[in-house]
Amino acid sequence: MSELGRRMELLSRVALYPVISGPEFSAGRGYLDVMGKVLDGGAKMVQLRAKGETDREVVRLAEAARELTSRFGALLIVDDRVDIALAVGADGVHLGQEDMPLAKARMLGPELILGASSHSLEEALGAQEEGASYVNIGPIYPTATKGGLPRFLGPEAIEQIAPSLEIPFTVMGGIKLSNLEEVLRCGARHVALVTAVTAAPDPARAVREFEERIVAWTSPHLRG
């Protein structure tokens, strides 16, 4: 199995995908402090989203994050920066609509997981065609972590977009325990979260609660 194949096999078993976005979204706690807590809670895939930091600081954080995730056997995805993901040996990179084109990213990192943000069926299908490993559908609900987007999509977008995809997809944006069942009912299986985990009083416990609910919902013997 190729390295990318191994990474995608691990991704297929991921229920919860915490995105670590800095102190302003983490009740004042630092990136690595929160990442350590979510990994301790059982997360097997995390994204480092260090927007606004200098390149040197992002490299420092990514190197430390790689050490942490390796210790826990978890996948590390770096937001936006293909160069930094490759430099620190991360498992993948997540690209937005304004970031490096997926085809160019694949040329640079043939074994990287390439995630792509999508806000419509057209964008999701475009990312799939360009070689994304997974697409993120969102924001599902209103969220303060994704400024500049004109609207939220609503959980029905999952039902509209997912059947046309041949690659895995994650969902994100304003998802909490109170509306988790709604997105699962619409077909979500890999749920990405920021503040519902990172700003929680106990991030490790929050990870366990979300994981338990997702696994319970998606386990065939429990769904009948």
Backbone as numpy.savetxt, mean C-alpha at the origin, in Angstrom:
# Nx Ny Nz CAx CAy CAz Cx Cy Cz
11.67 -19.83 -9.26 10.83 -18.62 -9.26 11.70 -17.38 -9.26
11.35 -16.40 -10.07 12.09 -15.14 -10.11 11.90 -14.37 -8.80
12.76 -13.37 -8.60 12.61 -12.54 -7.40 11.28 -11.79 -7.43
10.89 -11.31 -8.60 9.59 -10.65 -8.69 8.47 -11.63 -8.40
8.58 -12.85 -8.90 7.56 -13.86 -8.63 7.45 -14.15 -7.14
8.59 -14.23 -6.46 8.58 -14.46 -5.01 7.90 -13.31 -4.29
8.23 -12.11 -4.71 7.63 -10.94 -4.06 6.12 -10.89 -4.29
5.70 -11.21 -5.50 4.27 -11.19 -5.80 3.52 -12.29 -5.05
4.19 -13.41 -4.83 3.57 -14.47 -4.03 3.33 -13.99 -2.61
4.29 -13.27 -2.05 4.10 -12.70 -0.72 2.97 -11.67 -0.73
2.93 -10.83 -1.76 1.87 -9.82 -1.85 0.50 -10.47 -1.90
0.39 -11.60 -2.56 -0.92 -12.26 -2.70 -1.50 -12.65 -1.35
-0.64 -12.79 -0.34 -1.10 -13.19 0.99 -1.26 -12.01 1.94
-1.03 -10.81 1.44 -1.14 -9.60 2.27 -2.60 -9.17 2.39
-3.07 -9.01 3.60 -4.42 -8.48 3.83 -4.38 -6.98 4.07
-3.44 -6.54 4.88 -3.37 -5.13 5.29 -2.05 -4.53 4.81
-2.12 -3.31 4.28 -0.98 -2.64 3.67 -0.83 -1.25 4.30
-0.18 -1.13 5.46 -0.01 0.18 6.09 0.95 1.07 5.30
0.58 2.33 5.19 1.41 3.34 4.52 1.88 4.31 5.58
3.20 4.40 5.76 3.78 5.21 6.82 4.11 6.58 6.23
3.38 7.61 6.68 3.44 8.91 6.02 3.96 10.05 6.90
4.60 9.76 7.98 5.24 10.82 8.75 4.46 11.29 9.95
5.10 12.11 10.79 4.53 12.52 12.08 3.16 13.18 11.98
2.91 13.96 10.92 1.63 14.67 10.82 0.46 13.72 10.64
0.72 12.50 10.21 -0.33 11.50 10.06 -0.18 10.34 11.06
0.71 10.55 12.05 1.02 9.46 12.97 1.04 9.90 14.42
0.17 10.87 14.75 0.07 11.38 16.12 1.43 11.86 16.64
2.23 12.46 15.74 3.50 13.03 16.14 4.66 12.06 16.20
4.39 10.79 15.96 5.47 9.79 16.02 6.25 9.75 14.72
7.52 9.33 14.82 8.39 9.27 13.65 8.09 8.08 12.75
8.58 8.17 11.52 8.36 7.10 10.53 8.75 5.73 11.07
9.97 5.63 11.58 10.50 4.32 11.95 9.86 3.79 13.23
9.50 4.68 14.12 8.79 4.28 15.34 7.47 3.60 14.95
6.70 4.25 14.08 5.41 3.70 13.66 5.60 2.43 12.85
6.58 2.42 11.96 6.80 1.23 11.14 7.15 0.03 12.02
7.97 0.24 13.01 8.30 -0.85 13.92 7.08 -1.39 14.63
6.17 -0.49 15.02 4.96 -0.92 15.71 4.03 -1.71 14.78
3.85 -1.25 13.54 2.93 -1.97 12.65 3.51 -3.32 12.25
4.81 -3.39 12.11 5.44 -4.68 11.81 5.30 -5.63 13.00
5.45 -5.08 14.19 5.27 -5.89 15.39 3.83 -6.41 15.49
2.89 -5.65 14.93 1.50 -6.07 14.93 1.18 -7.13 13.90
2.15 -7.41 13.01 1.94 -8.48 12.04 1.83 -8.06 10.60
1.98 -6.78 10.29 1.91 -6.32 8.90 3.02 -6.97 8.09
2.71 -7.45 6.89 3.68 -8.12 6.03 4.03 -7.32 4.78
3.51 -6.10 4.70 3.83 -5.22 3.58 3.60 -3.79 4.05
4.58 -2.93 3.89 4.45 -1.54 4.31 5.03 -0.63 3.22
4.50 0.57 3.18 5.02 1.57 2.24 5.60 2.73 3.04
6.78 3.16 2.61 7.40 4.36 3.16 7.05 5.53 2.25
6.25 6.45 2.75 5.86 7.64 1.99 6.40 8.86 2.72
7.59 9.28 2.31 8.30 10.36 3.01 8.30 11.62 2.15
7.12 12.11 1.83 7.02 13.32 1.02 7.50 14.53 1.83
8.19 15.44 1.15 8.66 16.65 1.82 10.01 16.52 2.49
10.56 15.31 2.53 11.88 15.11 3.11 12.95 15.29 2.02
14.17 15.61 2.44 15.28 15.70 1.48 15.62 14.30 0.96
16.26 14.24 -0.20 16.67 12.95 -0.74 17.54 12.19 0.25
18.46 12.90 0.89 19.36 12.25 1.84 18.58 11.64 3.01
17.56 12.36 3.47 16.76 11.84 4.58 15.90 10.66 4.14
15.36 10.71 2.92 14.57 9.58 2.43 15.44 8.34 2.31
16.66 8.49 1.84 17.59 7.35 1.75 17.86 6.79 3.14
18.10 7.67 4.10 18.35 7.20 5.47 17.16 6.42 6.01
15.98 6.98 5.82 14.77 6.31 6.30 14.55 4.98 5.58
14.77 4.98 4.27 14.55 3.76 3.49 15.53 2.66 3.87
16.76 3.03 4.14 17.75 2.03 4.58 17.33 1.42 5.91
16.91 2.27 6.84 16.47 1.76 8.14 15.20 0.94 8.00
14.30 1.37 7.11 13.06 0.63 6.88 13.36 -0.74 6.27
14.36 -0.81 5.39 14.74 -2.09 4.81 15.24 -3.05 5.87
16.00 -2.54 6.81 16.49 -3.37 7.92 15.32 -3.88 8.75
14.40 -2.99 9.06 13.24 -3.36 9.87 12.38 -4.42 9.17
12.03 -4.16 7.93 11.16 -5.09 7.21 11.83 -6.43 7.00
13.12 -6.44 6.76 13.84 -7.71 6.59 13.80 -8.53 7.87
13.90 -7.85 8.99 13.86 -8.54 10.28 12.51 -9.23 10.50
11.45 -8.61 9.97 10.11 -9.16 10.16 9.61 -9.97 8.96
10.45 -10.11 7.94 10.04 -10.85 6.75 8.92 -10.19 5.98
8.94 -8.85 5.96 7.87 -8.09 5.31 8.38 -7.40 4.05
7.47 -7.12 3.13 7.79 -6.39 1.91 7.88 -4.90 2.20
8.86 -4.25 1.57 9.00 -2.79 1.69 8.77 -2.16 0.32
7.81 -1.25 0.26 7.53 -0.47 -0.93 7.90 0.99 -0.64
8.64 1.61 -1.54 9.02 3.01 -1.41 8.11 3.84 -2.32
7.58 4.92 -1.80 6.70 5.79 -2.58 7.51 6.64 -3.56
7.09 6.70 -4.80 7.57 7.62 -5.83 8.95 7.32 -6.41
9.92 6.93 -5.57 11.32 6.98 -5.95 11.89 5.61 -6.34
11.94 5.37 -7.65 12.52 4.13 -8.15 13.99 4.05 -7.79
14.71 5.15 -7.92 16.15 5.14 -7.64 16.44 4.76 -6.20
15.67 5.31 -5.26 15.91 5.01 -3.86 15.49 3.58 -3.53
14.39 3.13 -4.11 13.98 1.74 -3.90 15.08 0.78 -4.33
15.69 1.03 -5.48 16.76 0.17 -5.96 18.01 0.30 -5.09
18.30 1.52 -4.66 19.52 1.76 -3.89 19.53 1.03 -2.55
18.36 0.90 -1.94 18.30 0.27 -0.61 17.85 -1.18 -0.66
17.56 -1.70 -1.85 17.12 -3.08 -1.96 15.69 -3.29 -1.53
14.84 -2.28 -1.75 13.42 -2.42 -1.41 12.77 -3.42 -2.37
11.58 -3.87 -2.00 10.86 -4.85 -2.82 10.08 -4.21 -3.95
9.79 -2.93 -3.82 9.00 -2.30 -4.86 8.91 -0.80 -4.69
8.17 -0.20 -5.62 7.95 1.24 -5.59 6.50 1.50 -5.98
5.91 2.53 -5.37 4.54 2.90 -5.72 4.57 4.23 -6.44
3.96 4.26 -7.63 4.02 5.44 -8.49 2.65 6.06 -8.68
2.61 7.39 -8.59 1.39 8.12 -8.85 1.27 8.48 -10.32
0.18 9.14 -10.67 -0.08 9.48 -12.06 0.93 10.48 -12.61
1.60 11.23 -11.75 2.57 12.23 -12.20 4.01 11.77 -12.05
4.22 10.54 -11.61 5.56 10.03 -11.38 6.13 9.38 -12.63
7.29 8.75 -12.50 7.93 8.09 -13.62 6.99 7.11 -14.31
6.95 7.09 -15.64 6.11 6.12 -16.34 6.47 4.68 -15.95
5.45 3.85 -15.85 5.66 2.47 -15.41 6.64 1.72 -16.31
6.55 1.92 -17.61 7.43 1.21 -18.54 8.89 1.55 -18.27
9.18 2.82 -17.99 10.55 3.22 -17.67 10.99 2.65 -16.33
10.08 2.64 -15.36 10.40 2.07 -14.05 10.72 0.59 -14.17
9.97 -0.12 -15.03 10.23 -1.55 -15.23 11.58 -1.79 -15.86
12.00 -0.91 -16.77 13.32 -1.05 -17.38 14.41 -0.93 -16.33
14.22 -0.02 -15.39 15.22 0.18 -14.34 15.19 -0.92 -13.29
13.99 -1.39 -12.96 13.84 -2.38 -11.90 13.01 -3.56 -12.33
13.56 -4.47 -13.13 12.77 -5.58 -13.66 12.21 -6.51 -12.59
12.83 -6.52 -11.40 12.36 -7.42 -10.34 11.57 -6.69 -9.26
11.28 -5.40 -9.47 10.53 -4.64 -8.48 9.03 -4.86 -8.64
8.33 -4.90 -7.51 6.88 -4.73 -7.53 6.61 -3.29 -7.92
5.79 -3.08 -8.93 5.43 -1.72 -9.34 3.96 -1.47 -9.04
3.71 -0.64 -8.05 2.34 -0.25 -7.73 1.99 1.04 -8.43
0.72 1.22 -8.74 0.29 2.42 -9.44 -1.02 2.94 -8.86
-1.07 4.23 -8.59 -2.31 4.85 -8.12 -3.27 4.99 -9.29
-4.55 4.74 -9.02 -5.57 4.96 -10.05 -6.82 5.53 -9.40
-7.46 6.44 -10.11 -8.64 7.11 -9.60 -9.85 6.92 -10.52
-9.69 6.00 -11.48 -10.76 5.72 -12.42 -10.48 4.39 -13.10
-11.48 3.86 -13.79 -11.28 2.63 -14.56 -10.24 2.86 -15.65
-10.29 3.99 -16.29 -9.34 4.29 -17.37 -7.90 4.28 -16.85
-7.67 4.91 -15.71 -6.32 4.94 -15.16 -5.87 3.56 -14.71
-6.77 2.79 -14.12 -6.42 1.45 -13.67 -6.04 0.55 -14.85
-6.83 0.60 -15.91 -6.53 -0.22 -17.09 -5.26 0.26 -17.78
-5.04 1.57 -17.79 -3.80 2.09 -18.36 -2.58 1.61 -17.61
-2.65 1.62 -16.29 -1.54 1.14 -15.47 -1.29 -0.35 -15.69
-2.36 -1.11 -15.77 -2.21 -2.54 -16.03 -1.53 -2.78 -17.38
-1.93 -2.05 -18.39 -1.36 -2.22 -19.73 0.11 -1.83 -19.76
0.48 -0.85 -18.94 1.85 -0.36 -18.92 2.78 -1.21 -18.06
2.23 -2.22 -17.37 3.09 -3.15 -16.65 3.06 -3.07 -15.15
2.05 -2.43 -14.58 1.95 -2.39 -13.12 1.81 -3.80 -12.54
2.39 -4.00 -11.37 2.23 -5.27 -10.65 0.91 -5.29 -9.89
0.51 -4.13 -9.39 -0.80 -3.97 -8.75 -1.23 -2.53 -8.95
-2.51 -2.28 -8.87 -3.02 -0.91 -8.89 -3.75 -0.63 -7.58
-3.68 0.61 -7.17 -4.47 1.04 -6.01 -5.68 1.81 -6.50
-6.84 1.46 -5.99 -8.09 2.15 -6.32 -8.44 3.08 -5.17
-8.59 4.35 -5.45 -8.92 5.27 -4.37 -8.87 6.73 -4.82
-9.18 7.65 -3.91 -9.61 7.37 -2.54 -11.07 6.89 -2.50
-11.30 5.88 -1.68 -12.64 5.31 -1.58 -13.57 6.25 -0.80
-13.07 6.79 0.31 -13.83 7.73 1.14 -13.02 9.02 1.27
-13.62 10.10 1.76 -12.86 11.33 1.98 -11.66 11.09 2.89
-10.55 11.70 2.57 -9.34 11.51 3.35 -8.48 12.76 3.30
-7.78 13.04 4.39 -6.88 14.20 4.46 -5.49 13.88 3.94
-5.22 12.61 3.65 -3.86 12.24 3.24 -3.64 12.34 1.75
-4.69 12.59 0.97 -4.56 12.67 -0.49 -5.14 13.99 -0.98
-4.45 15.08 -0.66 -4.91 16.38 -1.08 -4.81 16.55 -2.59
-5.64 17.42 -3.13 -5.58 17.73 -4.54 -6.48 16.89 -5.42
-7.05 15.81 -4.88 -7.96 15.00 -5.68 -9.35 15.61 -5.62
-10.05 15.67 -6.74 -11.33 16.40 -6.79 -12.46 15.73 -6.02
-12.40 14.44 -5.82 -13.52 13.77 -5.18 -13.09 12.40 -4.68
-13.92 11.80 -3.87 -13.67 10.40 -3.51 -14.56 9.52 -4.38
-14.16 8.28 -4.54 -14.80 7.42 -5.52 -16.02 6.68 -4.99
-16.03 6.38 -3.69 -17.09 5.56 -3.12 -16.76 4.08 -3.30
-17.25 3.24 -2.40 -16.92 1.81 -2.49 -17.43 1.15 -3.75
-18.46 1.72 -4.37 -18.98 1.12 -5.61 -17.94 1.14 -6.73
-16.93 2.00 -6.62 -15.87 2.04 -7.64 -15.11 0.71 -7.68
-15.03 0.04 -6.54 -14.34 -1.26 -6.51 -15.07 -2.24 -7.42
-16.39 -2.27 -7.31 -17.19 -3.18 -8.14 -17.12 -2.80 -9.61
-16.92 -1.53 -9.89 -16.87 -1.07 -11.28 -15.51 -1.34 -11.92
-14.44 -1.23 -11.14 -13.08 -1.33 -11.69 -12.51 -2.74 -11.60
-12.67 -3.39 -10.46 -11.99 -4.66 -10.21 -12.27 -5.75 -11.24
-13.50 -5.93 -11.72 -13.74 -7.03 -12.67 -12.95 -6.91 -13.97
-12.48 -5.72 -14.31 -11.72 -5.52 -15.54 -10.23 -5.73 -15.36
-9.79 -5.95 -14.13 -8.36 -6.08 -13.85 -7.91 -7.53 -13.87
-6.71 -7.74 -14.36 -6.09 -9.06 -14.36 -4.92 -9.13 -13.38
-4.66 -8.03 -12.70 -3.59 -7.96 -11.71 -4.21 -7.64 -10.35
-3.46 -7.87 -9.27 -4.01 -7.54 -7.94 -4.30 -6.05 -7.80
-5.19 -5.74 -6.87 -5.48 -4.33 -6.59 -5.60 -4.13 -5.09
-5.21 -2.94 -4.66 -5.42 -2.52 -3.28 -6.46 -1.41 -3.30
-7.03 -1.12 -2.14 -7.96 0.00 -2.01 -7.49 0.88 -0.87
-7.80 2.17 -0.97 -7.26 3.10 0.01 -8.12 4.36 0.07
-8.03 5.05 1.19 -8.67 6.35 1.32 -9.82 6.36 2.30
-9.57 6.82 3.52 -10.63 6.98 4.49 -11.22 5.69 5.04
-10.53 4.58 4.86 -11.06 3.29 5.33 -10.77 3.14 6.82
-11.81 2.76 7.56 -11.73 2.57 9.00 -12.43 1.27 9.37
-12.32 0.87 10.62 -13.03 -0.34 11.05 -14.52 -0.21 10.80
-15.05 1.01 10.92 -16.50 1.21 10.79 -17.01 1.01 9.37
-16.15 1.18 8.37 -16.60 0.98 6.98 -15.84 -0.13 6.26
-15.01 -0.85 7.00 -14.20 -1.91 6.40 -15.06 -2.96 5.71
-16.13 -3.39 6.38 -16.96 -4.44 5.81 -17.54 -4.02 4.46
-17.83 -2.73 4.31 -18.40 -2.24 3.08 -17.45 -2.44 1.89
-16.15 -2.13 2.10 -15.20 -2.30 0.99 -14.91 -3.78 0.74
-14.94 -4.59 1.79 -14.75 -6.03 1.60 -15.92 -6.63 0.84
-17.12 -6.18 1.15 -18.30 -6.67 0.46 -18.24 -6.33 -1.03
-17.59 -5.21 -1.36 -17.48 -4.80 -2.76 -16.33 -5.50 -3.49
-15.57 -6.32 -2.79 -14.55 -7.11 -3.45 -13.12 -6.84 -3.05
-12.87 -5.90 -2.14 -11.51 -5.61 -1.72 -10.93 -6.78 -0.91
-9.66 -7.07 -1.14 -8.97 -8.11 -0.39 -7.63 -7.63 0.17
-7.09 -6.56 -0.40 -5.83 -5.97 0.07 -6.13 -4.52 0.40
-6.12 -4.19 1.69 -6.58 -2.88 2.15 -5.40 -2.04 2.62
-5.20 -0.89 1.97 -4.13 0.03 2.35 -4.69 1.10 3.28
-3.93 1.41 4.32 -4.38 2.36 5.34 -3.26 3.29 5.74
-3.64 4.50 6.10 -2.67 5.41 6.73 -3.12 5.64 8.17
-3.90 6.68 8.41 -4.14 7.13 9.79 -4.92 6.15 10.65
-5.76 5.30 10.06 -6.51 4.35 10.87 -5.57 3.42 11.64
-4.35 3.28 11.13 -3.32 2.50 11.83 -2.25 3.41 12.41
-1.69 4.29 11.59 -0.52 5.05 12.04 -0.84 6.06 13.14
-2.06 6.59 13.17 -2.44 7.55 14.20 -3.17 6.90 15.37
-3.35 5.60 15.31 -4.04 4.89 16.40 -3.21 4.95 17.68
-3.86 4.94 18.85 -3.10 4.93 20.10 -2.13 3.76 20.19
-2.52 2.61 19.64 -1.68 1.42 19.63 -1.67 0.87 18.21
-0.72 1.28 17.36 -0.70 0.83 15.97 -0.62 -0.68 15.80
0.11 -1.35 16.67 0.22 -2.81 16.57 -1.14 -3.46 16.78
-1.86 -2.99 17.76 -3.20 -3.54 18.02 -4.14 -3.23 16.86
-4.03 -2.01 16.30 -4.88 -1.65 15.16 -4.62 -2.57 13.98
-3.36 -2.88 13.72 -3.03 -3.81 12.64 -3.69 -5.16 12.88
-3.58 -5.67 14.10 -4.17 -6.98 14.40 -5.68 -6.97 14.22
-6.33 -5.88 14.64 -7.79 -5.79 14.51 -8.22 -5.80 13.04
-7.54 -5.00 12.23 -7.88 -4.97 10.81 -7.59 -6.31 10.15
-6.43 -6.87 10.44 -6.06 -8.16 9.85 -7.09 -9.23 10.19
-7.49 -9.29 11.44 -8.44 -10.31 11.87 -9.77 -10.17 11.13
-10.23 -8.95 10.97 -11.52 -8.74 10.29 -11.44 -9.07 8.81
-10.33 -8.67 8.18 -10.18 -8.96 6.75 -10.08 -10.45 6.51
-9.25 -11.13 7.29 -9.07 -12.56 7.12 -10.37 -13.30 7.41
-11.08 -12.87 8.44 -12.36 -13.52 8.76 -13.35 -13.38 7.61
-13.39 -12.20 7.03 -14.34 -11.96 5.94 -13.97 -12.77 4.70
-12.68 -12.84 4.41 -12.24 -13.45 3.17 -12.02 -14.96 3.26
-12.09 -15.53 4.47 -11.91 -16.98 4.62 -13.19 -17.68 4.14
-13.12 -18.54 3.14 -14.31 -19.18 2.58 -15.14 -19.93 3.60
-14.48 -20.59 4.55 -15.27 -21.38 5.50 -16.05 -20.51 6.46
-15.63 -19.25 6.61 -16.37 -18.34 7.47 -17.46 -17.60 6.71
-17.30 -17.49 5.39 -18.29 -16.78 4.59 -19.38 -17.73 4.09
-19.16 -19.04 4.25 -20.16 -19.99 3.83 -20.18 -20.19 2.33
